[in-house]
């Protein structure tokens, strides 16, 4: 069946993918907003939530890359009309991923103090980090399982069920946040920061159950491990390893940003936590079109339809830019009220407002990077994605970060470095796509 590239087919995938994609940043933003308004040690709790959230995001996105590899392979087989040949691969991939996640989970528990000390947490903030992490970390394997199942659905050109899973998880998490953090008089005692951790863990558990049930009832994909090992497992592992290295490079940038913000003081890490959560929220919002590029791009590539692939890239860039402009307008229109959602601390808000404009004006740049990132994942170009992130991080972000630190630019410097990082990422992907596929169009 030929893949049609038009507004309807793209948005049928992109809109549910956007809703599913923003679930995780919504959870983080909810934690940030609710924790930032805790009446006891609100600033310290907000700082701890930001530090732990950054570390957990690093772990999840490093091991969660199997989702993109599974999606790419399944969509390419679907485009080639050979889906039956790949049905035993997902169970093997999921099992491997869960085992790795449990090993990493158990290894971090014993050095949790050292981990957060490396991120410049100390005193009361360090204690809050440890108590928050010791609960939230158990949701790590659950999240990876959900990611893998979402990858299977994406490969099958279905973003509707991932959206349902994400909506239920987000709504449940928000409700539990209010109930467990602040408590209910005479029914539930206020747990403050630990309540936010329990809310996230419970929501992750429900999402995992939903993913399991939907996969069994709505697809022909089995979770029963069958031998021999699938011929594509090696390819999936190498794709995942390239994305693994890429995710490490990505998180080096994010973790260094958190570390440098923490070193500036409590108000700065509080402001940075708000800004990075809004940045991630907008990133996943735009990334819906990256997901459409991933899903449809893999299928078009598998079918050898390069004209359709070129058209897809042009259209999703156009739609992504429209979304980013709308987000920019909303950001400037509600510049002040947005800050008050997350904190009532005057010093934190003043610091946040001083750099929020950098977050907003960087949105179109982010669009270019996220859209083509999705397309390249669908094409299976994981090695090039790895190299781009390594260059962007170690030749762009890190030098800019430390040059601006030397110049005493504070939080401005951190966000300028993040902007340089995104410019390199997006520019390199656009250049490679045009160089590789324009000649193919001329020969067809």
MARNU-418319 format. One record per residue: x, y, z of N, C-alpha, C in turn; residue in three letters. Coordinates in steps of 0.1 Angstrom, whole numbers, padded with zeros to 4 digits, always signed. Layout:
// MARNU-418319
XYZXYZXYZala/...
//
This chain:
// MARNU-418319
+0008-0012+0000+0000+0000+0000+0009+0013+0000unk/+0006+0022-0010+0015+0034-0011+0012+0043+0000unk/+0023+0049+0005+0022+0059+0016+0019+0073+0010unk/+0008+0079+0013+0004+0092+0008+0010+0103+0018unk/+0017+0113+0012+0023+0123+0020+0015+0136+0019unk/+0006+0139+0028-0002+0152+0028-0005+0156+0042unk/-0012+0167+0043-0015+0173+0056-0022+0163+0065unk/-0032+0156+0059-0040+0147+0067-0032+0135+0073unk/-0024+0129+0064-0016+0117+0069-0005+0121+0078unk/+0001+0132+0076+0011+0137+0085+0006+0140+0099unk/-0005+0148+0099-0011+0152+0112-0018+0141+0119unk/-0023+0131+0112-0029+0119+0118-0019+0112+0127unk/-0006+0113+0124+0004+0107+0132+0010+0117+0141unk/+0012+0130+0136+0019+0140+0144+0011+0145+0156unk/-0002+0146+0155-0010+0152+0166-0010+0142+0178unk/-0014+0129+0176-0013+0120+0187+0001+0119+0192unk/+0011+0119+0183+0025+0118+0188+0029+0130+0197unk/+0024+0141+0193+0027+0153+0201+0021+0152+0215unk/+0008+0147+0215+0002+0146+0228+0009+0135+0237unk/+0013+0124+0230+0020+0114+0238+0034+0119+0242unk/+0041+0127+0233+0054+0132+0236+0055+0141+0247unk/+0044+0150+0249+0045+0160+0260+0041+0154+0273unk/+0037+0141+0274+0033+0135+0286+0045+0136+0297unk/+0057+0132+0292+0068+0132+0302+0072+0146+0307unk/+0073+0156+0298+0076+0169+0303+0064+0175+0311unk/+0052+0171+0308+0040+0175+0316+0042+0170+0330unk/+0046+0157+0331+0049+0151+0345+0060+0159+0352unk/+0070+0162+0345+0081+0170+0351+0077+0184+0354unk/+0069+0191+0345+0064+0204+0348+0055+0204+0360unk/+0046+0194+0361+0037+0193+0372+0045+0192+0385unk/+0055+0183+0385+0063+0181+0397+0070+0195+0401unk/+0075+0201+0390+0082+0214+0393+0073+0225+0398unk/+0061+0226+0392+0051+0236+0397+0046+0233+0411unk/+0043+0221+0414+0037+0217+0427+0048+0217+0438unk/+0060+0212+0434+0071+0211+0444+0076+0225+0447unk/+0076+0234+0436+0081+0248+0438+0072+0256+0448unk/+0060+0251+0450+0051+0258+0459+0049+0251+0472unk/+0057+0242+0475+0057+0235+0488+0059+0245+0499unk/+0051+0246+0510+0053+0256+0520+0065+0254+0529unk/+0071+0242+0529+0083+0240+0537+0095+0237+0528unk/+0105+0245+0528+0117+0243+0520+0114+0242+0505unk/+0106+0251+0500+0102+0251+0486+0113+0252+0476unk/+0122+0261+0479+0134+0263+0469+0143+0251+0469unk/+0146+0245+0481+0154+0233+0482+0147+0221+0475unk/+0134+0220+0477+0127+0209+0471+0127+0211+0456unk/+0125+0223+0451+0125+0225+0436+0139+0222+0431unk/+0149+0226+0437+0163+0223+0433+0165+0208+0432unk/+0161+0201+0443+0163+0186+0443+0155+0180+0432unk/+0143+0184+0429+0135+0178+0419+0142+0180+0405unk/+0147+0192+0403+0154+0195+0391+0167+0187+0389unk/+0175+0185+0399+0187+0177+0398+0184+0162+0396unk/+0175+0157+0404+0171+0143+0402+0164+0140+0389unk/+0155+0150+0385+0148+0148+0372+0158+0148+0360unk/+0169+0156+0361+0179+0156+0350+0186+0143+0350unk/+0190+0138+0361+0197+0125+0362+0188+0114+0357unk/+0176+0113+0361+0167+0102+0357+0164+0104+0342unk/+0162+0116+0337+0160+0118+0322+0172+0112+0315unk/+0184+0115+0320+0196+0109+0313+0195+0094+0312unk/+0192+0087+0323+0192+0073+0323+0181+0068+0314unk/+0169+0074+0314+0158+0070+0306+0161+0072+0291unk/+0167+0083+0287+0169+0086+0273+0181+0078+0268unk/+0191+0075+0277+0202+0066+0272+0197+0052+0269unk/+0190+0046+0278+0185+0032+0275+0172+0032+0267unk/+0165+0043+0267+0152+0043+0259+0154+0044+0244unk/+0166+0045+0239+0168+0046+0225+0164+0034+0217unk/+0162+0023+0224+0157+0011+0217+0144+0014+0210unk/+0136+0023+0216+0123+0026+0210+0125+0031+0195unk/+0134+0040+0193+0137+0045+0180+0142+0034+0170unk/+0151+0025+0175+0156+0015+0167+0145+0005+0163unk/+0137+0001+0173+0125-0008+0170+0116-0002+0159unk/+0113+0011+0162+0104+0018+0153+0109+0018+0139unk/+0122+0022+0137+0128+0023+0124+0128+0009+0117unk/+0132-0001+0123+0132-0014+0117+0118-0019+0113unk/+0109-0018+0122+0095-0023+0119+0089-0014+0107unk/+0091-0001+0107+0085+0007+0097+0092+0004+0083unk/+0105+0002+0083+0111-0002+0071+0106-0015+0065unk/+0104-0025+0074+0099-0038+0069+0084-0036+0065unk/+0077-0028+0071+0063-0025+0067+0063-0019+0053unk/+0072-0009+0051+0073-0003+0038+0077-0012+0027unk/+0085-0022+0030+0090-0032+0021+0080-0044+0019unk/+0069-0043+0027+0059-0054+0026+0063-0067+0032unk/+0072-0067+0042+0078-0079+0048+0076-0079+0064unk/+0065-0074+0068+0062-0072+0083+0063-0086+0090unk/+0058-0096+0084+0058-0110+0090+0072-0114+0094unk/+0082-0109+0087+0095-0114+0089+0102-0108+0102unk/+0095-0098+0108+0101-0091+0119+0094-0092+0132unk/+0084-0101+0133+0075-0101+0144+0081-0107+0157unk/+0092-0115+0156+0098-0120+0168+0108-0111+0174unk/+0112-0100+0167+0122-0091+0172+0118-0083+0184unk/+0106-0077+0185+0103-0068+0196+0105-0075+0210unk/+0100-0087+0211+0101-0094+0225+0116-0096+0229unk/+0124-0099+0220+0139-0101+0223+0145-0087+0227unk/+0141-0077+0219+0146-0064+0222+0142-0058+0236unk/+0129-0060+0239+0123-0055+0251+0130-0063+0263unk/+0132-0076+0262+0138-0084+0273+0152-0078+0275unk/+0160-0076+0265+0173-0071+0266+0173-0058+0273unk/+0164-0049+0269+0164-0036+0275+0160-0036+0290unk/+0151-0044+0293+0146-0044+0307+0157-0050+0316unk/+0165-0060+0312+0176-0066+0319+0186-0055+0322unk/+0190-0047+0311+0200-0037+0313+0195-0026+0322unk/+0182-0023+0322+0177-0012+0331+0178-0016+0345unk/+0175-0029+0348+0176-0034+0362+0190-0034+0367unk/+0199-0038+0358+0214-0038+0362+0218-0023+0366unk/+0214-0014+0357+0218+0000+0360+0211+0006+0372unk/+0198+0002+0374+0191+0007+0386+0198+0002+0399unk/+0201-0011+0399+0207-0016+0411+0221-0010+0414unk/+0228-0007+0403+0242-0002+0405+0242+0013+0410unk/+0231+0020+0406+0231+0034+0411+0227+0036+0425unk/+0219+0026+0430+0213+0027+0444+0225+0029+0454unk/+0236+0022+0452+0246+0022+0462+0256+0034+0462unk/+0255+0042+0451+0264+0053+0450+0256+0066+0448unk/+0243+0066+0453+0234+0078+0450+0240+0090+0456unk/+0246+0090+0468+0252+0102+0474+0262+0108+0465unk/+0271+0099+0460+0282+0104+0452+0277+0110+0439unk/+0267+0104+0433+0261+0109+0420+0256+0123+0422unk/+0249+0126+0432+0243+0140+0433+0253+0150+0439unk/+0263+0145+0446+0274+0154+0450+0282+0158+0438unk/+0284+0149+0428+0290+0153+0415+0283+0164+0408unk/+0269+0165+0411+0261+0175+0404+0260+0187+0413unk/+0269+0188+0423+0270+0200+0432+0259+0201+0442unk/+0252+0190+0444+0241+0190+0455+0248+0188+0469unk/+0244+0196+0478+0250+0195+0492+0239+0199+0502unk/+0242+0195+0515+0233+0199+0526+0219+0194+0524unk/+0210+0203+0527+0196+0199+0526+0191+0195+0512unk/+0197+0201+0502+0193+0198+0488+0197+0183+0485unk/+0209+0179+0490+0214+0166+0488+0205+0156+0495unk/+0201+0159+0507+0192+0150+0514+0179+0148+0507unk/+0173+0159+0502+0161+0158+0494+0163+0150+0481unk/+0174+0152+0475+0177+0145+0462+0177+0130+0465unk/+0183+0125+0476+0184+0111+0479+0170+0105+0482unk/+0162+0112+0490+0149+0107+0493+0140+0106+0481unk/+0141+0116+0473+0132+0117+0461+0136+0106+0451unk/+0150+0105+0449+0155+0095+0439+0152+0081+0443unk/+0153+0078+0456+0151+0064+0461+0137+0059+0459unk/+0128+0068+0456+0114+0063+0453+0112+0063+0437unk/+0116+0074+0431+0113+0075+0417+0121+0065+0408unk/+0133+0061+0413+0141+0052+0404+0135+0039+0401unk/+0125+0035+0409+0119+0022+0407+0109+0022+0395unk/+0106+0034+0390+0098+0035+0378+0106+0035+0366unk/+0119+0034+0367+0128+0034+0356+0126+0022+0346unk/+0126+0010+0351+0123-0002+0341+0109-0001+0335unk/+0099+0004+0343+0086+0005+0338+0085+0015+0326unk/+0092+0027+0328+0092+0037+0317+0099+0031+0304unk/+0109+0024+0306+0116+0018+0295+0107+0008+0287unk/+0100+0000+0295+0091-0009+0289+0080-0002+0281unk/+0075+0009+0286+0065+0017+0279+0071+0023+0267unk/+0083+0028+0267+0089+0034+0256+0091+0023+0244unk/+0095+0011+0248+0097+0001+0238+0083-0003+0231unk/+0073-0004+0239+0060-0007+0233+0055+0005+0224unk/+0058+0017+0228+0054+0029+0220+0062+0028+0207unk/+0075+0023+0207+0083+0022+0195+0076+0012+0186unk/+0071+0001+0191+0064-0009+0183+0052-0003+0176unk/+0044+0004+0183+0032+0010+0178+0036+0020+0167unk/+0047+0028+0169+0051+0038+0159+0055+0031+0147unk/+0063+0020+0148+0067+0013+0136+0055+0008+0128unk/+0044+0005+0135+0032+0000+0128+0023+0012+0123unk/+0029+0024+0124+0022+0036+0119+0010+0040+0128unk/+0011+0037+0141+0000+0040+0150+0006+0048+0162unk/+0001+0060+0163+0004+0069+0174-0008+0071+0184unk/-0019+0065+0180-0031+0067+0188-0030+0060+0202unk/-0026+0047+0202-0025+0040+0215-0014+0046+0224unk/-0002+0050+0219+0008+0057+0227+0002+0070+0233unk/-0007+0076+0226-0013+0089+0231-0022+0085+0243unk/-0030+0075+0241-0039+0071+0252-0031+0067+0265unk/-0020+0060+0263-0012+0056+0275-0006+0069+0281unk/-0002+0078+0273+0004+0090+0278-0006+0099+0285unk/-0018+0100+0280-0028+0109+0286-0032+0103+0300unk/-0034+0090+0300-0038+0084+0313-0027+0086+0324unk/-0014+0084+0319-0003+0086+0329-0002+0101+0334unk/-0004+0110+0324-0002+0124+0328-0014+0129+0338unk/-0026+0125+0334-0037+0129+0343-0036+0123+0356unk/-0033+0110+0357-0031+0103+0370-0020+0109+0378unk/-0009+0113+0372+0002+0118+0379-0001+0132+0385unk/-0009+0140+0377-0012+0153+0382-0022+0152+0394unk/-0032+0144+0393-0041+0142+0404-0034+0137+0416unk/-0025+0127+0415-0018+0121+0426-0008+0132+0432unk/-0002+0140+0423+0007+0151+0428+0000+0159+0439unk/-0012+0164+0435-0019+0173+0444-0023+0166+0457unk/-0027+0153+0456-0032+0146+0467-0021+0142+0477unk/-0009+0138+0471+0002+0132+0479+0011+0143+0484unk/+0013+0154+0476+0023+0164+0480+0016+0173+0491unk/+0004+0178+0488-0002+0187+0498-0011+0180+0508unk/-0015+0167+0505-0024+0160+0514-0038+0164+0513unk/-0047+0156+0519-0061+0159+0520-0065+0158+0535unk/-0070+0169+0540-0073+0170+0555-0081+0158+0560unk/-0075+0152+0570-0082+0140+0576-0081+0127+0569unk/-0076+0127+0556-0075+0115+0548-0061+0111+0545unk/-0054+0120+0538-0040+0118+0534-0031+0128+0540unk/-0020+0124+0546-0010+0133+0552-0002+0139+0541unk/+0002+0152+0542+0010+0158+0532+0024+0152+0532unk/+0029+0147+0520+0042+0141+0520+0053+0150+0513unk/+0048+0161+0508+0057+0171+0502+0065+0164+0490unk/+0079+0165+0490+0086+0161+0479+0085+0146+0476unk/+0085+0138+0487+0083+0123+0485+0070+0120+0479unk/+0059+0128+0482+0046+0126+0476+0047+0127+0461unk/+0055+0137+0456+0057+0139+0441+0063+0126+0435unk/+0073+0121+0442+0080+0109+0438+0070+0097+0437unk/+0062+0095+0447+0052+0084+0447+0042+0086+0436unk/+0038+0098+0433+0028+0101+0423+0034+0097+0409unk/+0046+0100+0407+0053+0096+0394+0054+0081+0393unk/+0058+0074+0404+0060+0060+0403+0047+0052+0401unk/+0036+0056+0407+0023+0050+0405+0018+0052+0391unk/+0020+0064+0386+0016+0067+0372+0023+0059+0362unk/+0036+0057+0364+0045+0049+0355+0040+0034+0356unk/+0036+0029+0367+0031+0016+0368+0019+0013+0360unk/+0009+0023+0361-0003+0022+0354-0001+0023+0339unk/+0008+0031+0335+0012+0032+0320+0017+0019+0315unk/+0026+0013+0323+0032+0000+0319+0021-0011+0317unk/+0012-0011+0326+0001-0021+0325-0007-0018+0313unk/-0011-0006+0310-0018-0002+0298-0011-0006+0285unk/+0002-0004+0285+0010-0007+0273+0010-0022+0271unk/+0012-0030+0281+0012-0044+0280-0001-0049+0275unk/-0012-0044+0280-0026-0049+0276-0029-0045+0261unk/-0025-0033+0258-0028-0028+0244-0020-0036+0234unk/-0007-0038+0237+0001-0046+0228-0004-0060+0225unk/-0009-0066+0236-0014-0080+0235-0027-0080+0227unk/-0036-0070+0229-0050-0071+0224-0051-0064+0210unk/-0042-0054+0207-0044-0046+0195-0034-0049+0184unk/-0024-0058+0187-0014-0061+0176-0012-0076+0176unk/-0005-0081+0166-0002-0095+0165+0012-0097+0170unk/+0018-0087+0176+0032-0088+0182+0031-0096+0195unk/+0039-0106+0196+0040-0114+0208+0051-0110+0217unk/+0049-0110+0230+0060-0107+0240+0067-0120+0245unk/+0063-0131+0239+0070-0144+0242+0083-0145+0234unk/+0094-0147+0241+0107-0148+0235+0108-0161+0228unk/+0111-0160+0215+0113-0172+0206+0127-0172+0201unk/+0133-0184+0200+0146-0186+0194+0145-0193+0181unk/+0155-0191+0172+0168-0184+0174+0166-0169+0174unk/+0177-0163+0178+0177-0148+0178+0174-0143+0164unk/+0166-0132+0163+0163-0126+0150+0175-0121+0143unk/+0175-0122+0130+0187-0117+0122+0189-0102+0124unk/+0178-0095+0127+0179-0080+0128+0183-0075+0142unk/+0185-0085+0151+0188-0081+0165+0202-0074+0166unk/+0211-0079+0158+0225-0073+0158+0224-0059+0153unk/+0216-0057+0142+0214-0043+0137+0208-0034+0147unk/+0197-0040+0154+0190-0032+0164+0200-0028+0175unk/+0208-0037+0179+0217-0035+0190+0227-0024+0186unk/+0233-0025+0174+0242-0015+0170+0236-0001+0168unk/+0223-0001+0163+0216+0012+0162+0214+0017+0176unk/+0210+0009+0185+0208+0013+0199+0221+0018+0206unk/+0232+0011+0203+0245+0015+0208+0249+0029+0203unk/+0247+0031+0190+0250+0045+0185+0241+0055+0191unk/+0228+0052+0193+0219+0061+0200+0223+0063+0215unk/+0228+0052+0220+0232+0052+0234+0244+0062+0236unk/+0254+0061+0227+0265+0071+0228+0259+0085+0226unk/+0250+0086+0216+0244+0099+0213+0237+0105+0225unk/+0230+0096+0232+0222+0101+0244+0231+0105+0255unk/+0243+0098+0256+0253+0102+0266+0258+0116+0263unk/+0261+0118+0250+0266+0132+0246+0255+0142+0249unk/+0243+0139+0246+0231+0148+0248+0230+0151+0263unk/+0231+0141+0271+0229+0143+0285+0241+0149+0292unk/+0253+0148+0286+0265+0155+0291+0262+0170+0291unk/+0256+0175+0280+0252+0189+0279+0242+0193+0289unk/+0231+0185+0291+0221+0188+0300+0225+0187+0315unk/+0233+0177+0318+0238+0176+0331+0248+0187+0335unk/+0257+0190+0325+0267+0201+0328+0259+0214+0330unk/+0248+0216+0323+0241+0228+0324+0235+0229+0339unk/+0229+0217+0343+0224+0217+0357+0235+0219+0367unk/+0246+0213+0365+0258+0214+0374+0262+0228+0376unk/+0264+0235+0364+0268+0249+0365+0258+0258+0371unk/+0245+0255+0368+0234+0263+0374+0234+0261+0389unk/+0236+0249+0393+0236+0246+0408+0247+0253+0415unk/+0259+0254+0408+0271+0260+0414+0268+0275+0416unk/+0259+0281+0408+0256+0296+0409+0248+0299+0422unk/+0241+0289+0427+0232+0291+0439+0218+0286+0437unk/+0211+0285+0449+0198+0279+0449+0188+0286+0440unk/+0188+0299+0439+0179+0306+0431+0181+0304+0416unk/+0194+0302+0413+0198+0299+0399+0194+0285+0394unk/+0196+0275+0402+0192+0262+0398+0176+0261+0398unk/+0170+0268+0407+0155+0269+0407+0150+0275+0394unk/+0156+0286+0390+0152+0293+0377+0156+0284+0365unk/+0167+0277+0366+0171+0269+0355+0162+0257+0354unk/+0157+0251+0365+0148+0240+0365+0135+0244+0358unk/+0130+0256+0361+0118+0260+0354+0120+0262+0339unk/+0131+0268+0336+0134+0271+0322+0136+0258+0314unk/+0143+0248+0320+0146+0236+0312+0134+0227+0311unk/+0125+0228+0321+0112+0220+0319+0103+0226+0308unk/+0103+0240+0307+0096+0246+0297+0102+0243+0283unk/+0115+0243+0283+0123+0240+0271+0119+0225+0266unk/+0119+0216+0275+0116+0202+0272+0102+0201+0268unk/+0093+0208+0274+0079+0208+0271+0077+0212+0256unk/+0083+0223+0253+0082+0228+0239+0089+0219+0229unk/+0100+0213+0234+0107+0203+0225+0099+0192+0221unk/+0092+0186+0231+0083+0174+0228+0071+0178+0220unk/+0067+0191+0222+0055+0196+0215+0059+0196+0200unk/+0070+0202+0197+0075+0203+0183+0079+0189+0178unk/+0083+0180+0187+0088+0167+0183+0077+0158+0177unk/+0065+0162+0178+0054+0154+0172+0056+0153+0157unk/+0061+0163+0151+0064+0163+0137+0077+0155+0134unk/+0086+0155+0144+0098+0146+0143+0093+0132+0143unk/+0083+0129+0152+0078+0115+0152+0072+0111+0139unk/+0064+0120+0133+0058+0117+0120+0069+0114+0110unk/+0080+0122+0110+0091+0120+0101+0098+0107+0103unk/+0099+0103+0116+0104+0090+0120+0096+0078+0114unk/+0083+0079+0117+0073+0068+0113+0072+0067+0098unk/+0068+0078+0092+0066+0078+0077+0079+0077+0069unk/+0089+0084+0075+0102+0083+0068+0108+0069+0066unk/+0107+0061+0077+0111+0048+0077+0104+0039+0066unk/+0091+0041+0066+0082+0034+0056+0085+0038+0042unk/+0087+0051+0039+0090+0056+0026+0104+0051+0022unk/+0113+0051+0031+0127+0047+0028+0127+0032+0025unk/+0119+0024+0033+0118+0009+0031+0112+0006+0017unk/+0103+0015+0012+0097+0013-0001+0105+0019-0012unk/+0116+0026-0009+0124+0032-0019+0118+0044-0026unk/+0108+0051-0018+0101+0062-0024+0108+0075-0019unk/+0119+0079-0026+0127+0091-0023+0120+0104-0025unk/+0112+0104-0036+0104+0116-0038+0094+0119-0027unk/+0088+0109-0022+0079+0110-0011+0086+0114+0002unk/+0098+0109+0004+0106+0112+0015+0110+0127+0015unk/+0114+0132+0003+0118+0146+0002+0106+0155+0005unk/+0094+0151+0000+0082+0159+0002+0078+0159+0017unk/+0080+0147+0023+0077+0146+0037+0085+0156+0045unk/+0098+0156+0043+0107+0165+0050+0103+0180+0049unk/+0100+0184+0037+0095+0198+0034+0083+0201+0042unk/+0073+0192+0042+0060+0195+0048+0061+0195+0063unk/+0068+0185+0069+0069+0185+0084+0077+0197+0089unk/+0087+0201+0081+0094+0213+0086+0085+0225+0086unk/+0077+0226+0075+0067+0237+0075+0058+0237+0086unk/+0052+0226+0089+0042+0225+0100+0049+0227+0114unk/+0061+0222+0115+0069+0223+0127+0072+0238+0130unk/+0075+0245+0120+0078+0260+0121+0066+0267+0125unk/+0054+0264+0120+0042+0270+0124+0039+0268+0139unk/+0041+0256+0143+0039+0253+0158+0049+0261+0166unk/+0061+0262+0162+0071+0269+0170+0068+0284+0171unk/+0063+0290+0160+0060+0304+0160+0048+0306+0170unk/+0038+0297+0169+0027+0298+0179+0032+0298+0193unk/+0041+0288+0196+0046+0287+0209+0054+0300+0213unk/+0061+0305+0204+0069+0318+0207+0059+0329+0211unk/+0048+0330+0203+0038+0341+0206+0032+0339+0220unk/+0029+0326+0223+0023+0323+0236+0033+0326+0247unk/+0046+0323+0245+0056+0325+0255+0058+0340+0258unk/+0058+0349+0248+0059+0363+0250+0047+0369+0256unk/+0035+0364+0252+0022+0369+0256+0020+0366+0271unk/+0025+0355+0276+0023+0351+0290+0036+0350+0297unk/+0045+0359+0294+0059+0358+0299+0059+0358+0315unk/+0052+0367+0321+0052+0368+0335+0043+0358+0342unk/+0031+0355+0338+0022+0345+0344+0029+0331+0344unk/+0036+0328+0334+0042+0314+0333+0051+0312+0345unk/+0059+0322+0348+0069+0320+0359+0061+0317+0373unk/+0050+0325+0375+0043+0323+0387+0036+0310+0389unk/+0035+0302+0378+0029+0289+0379+0039+0280+0387unk/+0052+0282+0386+0062+0273+0391+0068+0278+0405unk/+0067+0290+0408+0073+0295+0420+0068+0308+0424unk/+0068+0311+0437+0064+0324+0442+0076+0331+0448unk/+0088+0325+0447+0100+0331+0453+0105+0342+0443unk/+0105+0354+0448+0109+0366+0440+0122+0364+0434unk/+0132+0360+0441+0146+0359+0436+0146+0348+0425unk/+0139+0337+0426+0139+0327+0416+0133+0332+0403unk/+0121+0339+0405+0114+0344+0393+0122+0355+0386unk/+0129+0364+0393+0137+0374+0387+0148+0368+0378unk/+0154+0358+0383+0164+0351+0376+0159+0344+0364unk/+0147+0337+0366+0141+0330+0354+0137+0340+0343unk/+0131+0351+0347+0127+0361+0337+0138+0367+0329unk/+0150+0367+0335+0162+0373+0328+0167+0364+0317unk/+0163+0351+0317+0168+0342+0306+0157+0336+0298unk/+0145+0338+0302+0134+0331+0295+0133+0335+0280unk/+0136+0347+0277+0136+0351+0263+0145+0343+0254unk/+0156+0338+0259+0165+0329+0252+0158+0316+0248unk/+0151+0311+0258+0144+0298+0256+0134+0300+0244unk/+0127+0312+0245+0116+0314+0235+0121+0316+0221unk/+0132+0324+0219+0136+0327+0205+0144+0315+0199unk/+0147+0306+0207+0154+0294+0202+0145+0283+0197unk/+0132+0285+0198+0122+0275+0194+0123+0271+0179unk/+0124+0281+0169+0125+0277+0155+0138+0269+0152unk/+0149+0272+0159+0161+0264+0158+0159+0250+0163unk/+0152+0249+0174+0149+0236+0179+0141+0227+0170unk/+0131+0234+0163+0123+0227+0153+0131+0220+0143unk/+0140+0227+0137+0149+0222+0126+0156+0209+0131unk/+0162+0210+0144+0169+0199+0149+0160+0187+0152unk/+0149+0189+0159+0140+0178+0163+0133+0171+0151unk/+0129+0179+0141+0122+0173+0129+0132+0164+0122unk/+0144+0169+0119+0153+0160+0111+0159+0149+0120unk/+0159+0151+0133+0164+0141+0142+0154+0129+0140unk/+0141+0132+0140+0131+0121+0138+0132+0114+0124unk/+0134+0122+0114+0136+0116+0100+0148+0107+0100unk/+0159+0111+0105+0171+0103+0105+0170+0090+0113unk/+0162+0091+0124+0160+0079+0131+0152+0069+0123unk/+0142+0074+0116+0134+0065+0107+0142+0059+0096unk/+0152+0066+0091+0161+0061+0081+0171+0051+0086unk/+0173+0050+0099+0183+0041+0105+0197+0048+0105unk/+0197+0061+0103+0210+0068+0103+0215+0071+0117unk/+0216+0061+0125+0220+0063+0139+0235+0067+0141unk/+0243+0062+0133+0257+0066+0134+0260+0081+0131unk/+0253+0086+0121+0254+0100+0118+0248+0109+0129unk/+0237+0105+0135+0231+0112+0146+0241+0112+0158unk/+0247+0100+0160+0257+0100+0171+0268+0110+0169unk/+0274+0110+0157+0285+0119+0154+0281+0134+0155unk/+0269+0137+0151+0264+0151+0152+0263+0155+0166unk/+0258+0147+0175+0257+0150+0189+0270+0152+0196unk/+0279+0143+0192+0293+0144+0198+0299+0157+0194unk/+0298+0161+0181+0304+0174+0177+0297+0185+0183unk/+0283+0185+0184+0276+0196+0189+0279+0198+0204unk/+0281+0187+0211+0283+0188+0226+0298+0192+0229unk/+0307+0185+0223+0321+0187+0227+0329+0198+0219unk/+0323+0201+0207+0329+0212+0199+0321+0225+0200unk/+0309+0224+0204+0300+0236+0204+0296+0239+0219unk/+0288+0230+0225+0283+0234+0238+0294+0236+0249unk/+0302+0226+0251+0312+0226+0262+0321+0239+0261unk/+0328+0241+0249+0336+0253+0248+0328+0266+0251unk/+0316+0267+0245+0308+0279+0248+0305+0281+0262unk/+0301+0269+0269+0297+0270+0283+0309+0275+0292unk/+0321+0270+0289+0332+0274+0298+0338+0288+0294unk/+0337+0292+0281+0340+0305+0277+0331+0316+0284unk/+0318+0313+0284+0309+0322+0290+0310+0322+0306unk/+0314+0310+0311+0316+0309+0325+0328+0318+0329unk/+0339+0317+0321+0351+0325+0323+0348+0340+0322unk/+0338+0344+0314+0334+0358+0312+0324+0362+0322unk/+0320+0353+0332+0311+0356+0342+0297+0359+0337unk/+0292+0352+0327+0279+0355+0322+0268+0347+0329unk/+0271+0339+0339+0262+0332+0347+0252+0324+0339unk/+0239+0325+0343+0229+0317+0336+0227+0320+0322unk/+0230+0333+0318+0230+0337+0304+0239+0328+0296unk/+0251+0326+0301+0261+0318+0294+0256+0303+0292unk/+0250+0298+0302+0245+0284+0301+0235+0283+0289unk/+0226+0293+0288+0215+0292+0278+0220+0296+0264unk/+0230+0304+0264+0237+0307+0251+0244+0294+0246unk/+0250+0287+0255+0257+0274+0251+0247+0264+0246unk/+0235+0263+0252+0225+0254+0248+0219+0258+0234unk/+0219+0271+0231+0214+0276+0218+0224+0272+0207unk/+0237+0274+0210+0248+0270+0201+0247+0255+0198unk/+0245+0248+0208+0243+0233+0207+0232+0229+0197unk/+0221+0236+0198+0210+0233+0189+0212+0237+0175unk/+0219+0248+0173+0222+0253+0160+0231+0243+0152unk/+0241+0238+0159+0249+0228+0153+0242+0215+0149unk/+0233+0210+0159+0225+0198+0157+0216+0200+0144unk/+0209+0210+0144+0199+0212+0133+0206+0214+0119unk/+0216+0223+0119+0224+0226+0107+0230+0214+0101unk/+0236+0205+0109+0243+0193+0104+0233+0183+0098unk/+0222+0182+0103+0212+0172+0098+0206+0177+0085unk/+0202+0190+0084+0197+0195+0072+0207+0194+0060unk/+0220+0197+0063+0230+0196+0053+0232+0182+0048unk/+0232+0172+0057+0233+0158+0053+0221+0153+0045unk/+0209+0157+0049+0197+0152+0042+0197+0157+0028unk/+0200+0170+0026+0200+0175+0013+0211+0169+0004unk/+0223+0167+0010+0234+0161+0003+0231+0147-0002unk/+0224+0139+0007+0222+0125+0004+0210+0123-0006unk/+0199+0130-0004+0187+0127-0011+0184+0136-0023unk/+0190+0148-0024+0187+0156-0036+0193+0149-0049unk/+0205+0143-0048+0209+0136-0060+0200+0124-0064unk/+0194+0117-0055+0185+0106-0058+0173+0111-0065unk/+0168+0123-0061+0156+0129-0068+0160+0132-0082unk/+0171+0137-0085+0175+0141-0099+0177+0128-0108unk/+0179+0117-0101+0181+0104-0109+0168+0097-0111unk/+0157+0101-0105+0144+0094-0107+0135+0100-0117unk/
//
